[in-house]
């Protein structure tokens, strides 16, 4: 994998919950066997999502263990073997990657990075993981940003109170168990990264739906459908506005764009490189020569016209681009006198904290040194 498709994790959680429900409701031995096979395959597919996927398997294991305990011993072991076989079969690509590359480096990096946090910073980050779903976080670059709008946040709190009130119901216990498990990655956090707790999203939406149901029960039945449609359309419009607002005037409000967690420098560089490729065709854009930050998203965005990231592009490159820190510019300007420089940082900062993009034309006879650069760039 070249990326972590975290956005697929909530959909996979819904799939696991659906397959688990089908399995628990199976009434005949044949249905139970098919149910555990489908569930095992579904659980194994989690390795293609985000690193927190094992927590979902741990959550599913609790109701599944209670269900298997009620089966006769012979059938129980048969079902367990089918479940394990299906799961391991879908885990083969993941297990192969573990064999080649090892496992646990990401967790180790998070633990090491968290050692430098003060007590107040750590609790501020942990608190933001909860408030992020209730209207806004309290850590830098995420101030005021929240996953739910204020109205949905209110429904979420109302649904949460309902779950606590009816704690003895198995469904409510399953929801609380899921939320407790899926928020565990926040304990390793040294900064707010919503993908770490994105597995909890389906259950938070379920709580909001419970809160909405409580409100609808106060309305006469004949008005509920119309009221629900009005609320859903209003919420969709509200959330769409919240989604696009930071991108309406990026040049006029760069801070709003930066608060989304995206890099304005990478966005600006992409716009410049895209125009360059439209005029001159594919080129060589070196986006990884940065000592203390990563720009993988810029590399992926330039894939269609960047022979550094996509060597299969046909034709000879006619231009070279370098993304570097601002304090590298004087040296490179002397080394490549014809280079055109673009400042990418939207705010006045010291040269060592800014990024600049240099572009210059190149003819085929001058390409060999840059082919060596490509090899180095690939190692970064």
Secondary structure, 3 states (H helix, E strand, C coil): CCCCCHHHHHHHHHHHHHHHHHHHCCCCHHHHHHHHHHHHHHHHHHHHCCCCHHHHHHHHHHHHHHHHHCCCHHHHHHHHHHHHHHHHHHCHHHHHHHHHHCCCHHHHHHHHHHCCCCHHHHHHHHHHHHHCCCCCECCCCCECCCCCCHHHHHHHHHHHHHHHHCCCCHHHHHHHHHHHHHCHHHHHCCCCCHHHHHHHHHHHHHHHHHHHHHHHCCCCHHHHHHHHHHHHHHHHHHHHHHHHHHHCCCCCCHHHHHCCCCCHHHHHHHHHHHHHHHHHCCEEEECCCCCCCCCHHHHHHCCCCECCCCCCCCCCCCEEEEEEEHHHHHHHHHHCCCCEEEECCCCCCCHHHCEEEEEEECCHHHCHHHHHHHHHHHHC
